[in-house]
């Protein structure tokens, strides 16, 4: 006999139209938190404002023009094809564009973004967010502290280097690229300006001198759980990022930020002190922050040792010696590949 099914399965029929925007002109389309968690398709639409404020598996945007699109945390790829004169805020695992023109993109991306046969593209670090955004990023396995928004690869570069296919947006312009309150479900009080660290990336630096600060999780003990250690690590890292932001007017610039589960072998490559080498076990998250500024090494060293220093144990943070900084930065941010097991902190 045919099963009647279970009571909790009833009412779960999904309408495909809820996961697509097709041939829409001049409308505002909103999908709020808790409504998606599927692949989403946007196609053949013009003059639209589209807000996808939930976790998705993948997103494709095809043959659209003059649109404003907020793409919430997308676990795998966001693919833009044949899109003209549109604005995007995107958080994703991978971004690819093909045959696009005149698009502005504020981005958080787990991998190097790729553009192909696309022109007049502009990029910036994603800054906007909302109360549920951090949790959604974790659900989509998008690392908050490993944003490769600026590491673009152009498959079809312009032969004339004076007119590249992509450039950078001004930070103020990027911050206001899309107003989330236009969605009608995010109030001004719910907007969160920074969930993801806003890095300079490949932007010009205010000063050439930089330093590298490395953060470790607290040493394990009988009274501390792994969740406690992970939370304390993130709080310490966030506290220092806030310090960088507050000192922006004093000339501090946050260049880059990346978290890895450093192995002992990697630890030996950048640390001369065995105390720090032993902290690299291939399991615990280790975070590095590059900050630039005038005499930045001295100022950061003074801060870490001064009365306003971070409220964390001394074994949780160290300033890389200046003579080791250039090599350590090269290894950390350019040569070492991502952890493919997804062990880095989200």
N, C-alpha and C positions, 0 to 999 in steps of 0.2 A: 504493500500500500504506500501511496505517496505521503511523505512526511508533511505535517502541518507547519513545521518550522518552529522556531523558538520565539517567545514573546518579545525578547529584546532585539530581534532582527526586524520587527515590524516598524514601518515608518522610515526605513533607511534608504529607500529608493532615491537615487540622485538624479537630478535634472541636468542633462548635459549643458543646457543653456546657462547654468550657474557658473560654468567653468570656461566660458568663452565670451568675447565681445566681438561681434561680426557686423560689418557694414553699418556702423553707427556714425552719425554726424551731429556734432554740436551738443552732445550730452555729457553728463557727469555720471560715471559708473563707480559704485563702491562695493567692495566685498570686505566685510569687517572681520575681526579676529574670530577664529573658530568656525569659519564658513568654508574653507578651502581644503588645504592639505592634499591637493591633487595637482595634476598638470593643468596649466592655464594657457589659453590661446587668445591672442588679440590679432584681428586681421581686417584689412580693407576699411579702416575707420579714419575719420578726419575731425579736426577741431574738438577733440574729446579730452576730458579730464578723467583719468582712470586711477583709482586707488585700490590696490590689492594689499590689504593690511593683515595678511595671514601667512602662515608657512605654506610653501608650495614645493612640489617635486621638480618641476621644470616649467619654463615660460617661453613662448615664442611670440614674436611680434612681427607681422608681415604686412607690407604694403599699407603703411599708415603715414599720415601727414598732419603736421601742426597739432600734435597731441602732447599732453602732459601726463606722464605715467609714473606712479610710485609702485615699484615692485618690491613687495615684502620679502623676507628671507626665503631664498629658493635653494634647495639642497644641491641640485646639480646645475644644469646650464640655463642661462638666459640667452636666447638667440634673437638678434634683431636683423631683419632682412628687408631691404627696399623700404627703409623708413626715412622720411624727409622732415627737416625743420621741427624736431620734437625735443622735449625735455624729459629726462629720466632720472629718477633716484632708484638705485638698484643695489640689493645685497644678495650675493649669489656665490655658488661654488665655482662657476666658470662663466665668463662673458665672451660671446663672439658676435661680431657684426659683419655683415656682407652687403655690399651695394647700398650703403647708407650715406646720407649727406646732411650736413648742417645740424647734427644732434649734439646736445649738451648732456653729459652723464656724470652725476655724482655717485661714486661707486665704493662698495666694499666687496672685495673679491678674494676668494681663497687661493686662486691660481692666477697666473699671468694673463691679463685680458688680451684678446686677439681681435684685430680688425683686418678686414680684407676688402679690397676694392671699395673703400669708404673714404670720403673726403670731408674736410671742414668739421671734423669731430673734435669736441672739447671735453676734457676730463677733469675731475676733482675728487678729493676725498669726501666720502659720505659723512655728513654731520647731523642730519635731522633724525628724529626718532619719536617714540611714544612710549608710554609706560610698559607695554607688553613686548617691546621690541627686543630687549636683551634676552628674555626667555625664548622668544621665537628664534633668535639667532642660534641659541644653544640647541633648540630642537632641530634646526636645519643643519647643524654641524658646521656652522660658519664661524671660524675663530675670530673673536673680537680683536685680539692682539696680533693678528698676522694678516693685515690688509695689504694686498699687492696692487692696489688701485693704479699705481703709477708705473708699474713694470709692463708696459704695453709692448706687444709684438705686432708689427705691421707686416703682413704677408706680401703686400704690394706697395712698398714705399715709393714715394714720388722721386723720380730721378734727380729732381732739383731739390737739394737739401734746404734751400731758402724757403720753400713752401711745403712743409711737411703735411701729411694728411691729418695729423692730430696735434693739438696744442693743449695748454692748461687754462682752466678757468680761474679767475680771481676768487680768493677764498670767500669774500663777502658775497659775491654773486652766487657762488655755489651754495652757501648757507641758506640763501633765500630762493633757491631754484624752484622749489615746489612748496606751497603753503599747505600743510596738512589740515589746517582748519577748513579748507575748501571742501574736504570730504564730508563735512557735516556731522561726523561722529567723533572727531578729535577736537577737544576744546583747547584754547590757548594754554590753560593750566596743565593739560596733559602732554603737551609737546615737551620732549626732552632734547636739548640741543646737542648733547654729546653722550652717546653710548659707545661709539667706536673712537679710539684715539685719532685726533686730527693731525696727520703727519705732513711734513714738507715733501717727503718723497723726493722727486727729481726737480722740485722747484729751486730757484736760486736761494742760497743760504744767506741770511743776514751777516754771518761771520763764517770764515773758513774753518776756524778751530772747533773741534767737537770732542766730546768725551763719551764713554760707554759705561753705563751702570748696569750691573747684573743682579738679579733678584732670585732668591732660592726659597723653596718652601721650608717651613720650620722643621727642625729635627723631630722625628717621631718619638712619642713617649706613650706610656701606658694609659694616660688620661685623655689623649688627643686622637680623634678619629681622622681618617683620610679626608673626609668631607670638611672637617674643621681646618685641616692644614691647607687644603685647596682654597677654602674661603679666605683664610688669613693671607695667603699668597696674593690672591686677587685684590684684596683690600689694600695691601701694602703697595702693589703696583699702581692701583688707581690713585692712591694718595700721592705718589710721586708724580703721576701724570697731571694731577691737579696743581701741584707745585709748579710744574713746567708751564702750565697754562696761565697761572697767576703771574709768573715772571716773564710773560711774553712781552710786555711793554719795556722790561729791562733788557730785552735783547735775546732772551732764551728762545730757541727754536727746536721743537720736537721733530727730529729728522725721520726717525723710524722706530718701530717697536715690533718685537717678535718673541714668541714663546715656543720653546722646544723641550722635549725630554732628552736632555744632553747625556751622551754616553761618557764613560770614563775616558775613552780614547779621544773624544772631542774635547773633554775637559783638559786633558794634558796638552792639547794643541794651543789653547788660549791662556791657561793659567800656569804660572810658574810655581805658585804656592800649592803644596800638596793638600792643604786644608780645603781649598776650593775644588781641587781635582776629585777628592773623595766625595764631594757633594753631588757629583754627576754620576747617577746610577742608571740612566736610561729609562727611568720610570717617572720620577718626579719632574714636574714642570720647572723649567729655568727660563727666566725672562730677561731680555736685554733691551735697553733703551739707549738710543743715540740722541744726544742733545748738543746743539751748537750754540755758540755765543762768544762774546769777547771774554777772554780769560776764564772760559767756562769750567775748565778742570779745577781751578782754584775755588771758584764759587760753589761748585757742587760738592767738593770735598769739605768746604767750610760748613755747608748746609747739613751734610750727613753726620758731621761730628758736633754740630752746634746744638743750642738749647731747643731749637724748633725742629729737630730732626724727626725722622719717621719713627713711629711708635712700634718698632719691630725688633726682635733680638738681633744682636750684631752679626750672627751667623747667617742672616737672611739677605744681606745686601753688601755689595762691594763695588768700589770704583776701580775700573781697570787702570793700571799704571799707564801713564801717558805714552811711554815708549812701546807699550804693547797694543795700544788702542787701534792703530791703523790696520794691523794684521788681524786683530780679533774682529773688527767690524767687517773686514773683507770676508772672513770665514763665515761669520754669523748671518750676514744679510745677503751675500752674493753666492757663496760657494756651497754651503750646506743645503742639501735638498730637504724638502718637507718630510715629516714623519708620515709614512703611508698607513700607519696603524690607527691614525686619528687620536693619538694619545695627548697631543698638545691641548692646553686648556682652551675651552671655547669661550 
